[in-house]
Amino acid sequence: METWKQQLAEIKKVVRSKGYKFVGTKFINGKYYVQVKCKKGHLTESEFIAIKYYKKCDGCKPKITIDEIQKIAKKKGGKCIDQSV
């Protein structure tokens, strides 16, 4: 079993490899939650496993409008019935 220091070192290594700066971590209900800062300064907090495998910075993700969603739905032969994003 890894020690806390070994686990923290692994978390920091993964965070750096994703291009983030490590800010902090919490251990809640058997899961590590990591707070990171992207190169643009946005703070993101998520489960470590999500950051390790698929999570992107919330502030850097492209924003999509309801009009864009409706156009995509129409293009695919559907209709967007929800008016909120």
Protein Blocks (a to p, Z undefined) as FASTA:
>chain_A
ZZfklmmmmmmmmmmmnopacfbdcdeehiacdddddfkopacdddfklmmmmpccfklp
ccddfklmmmmmmmnopacfbfbZZ
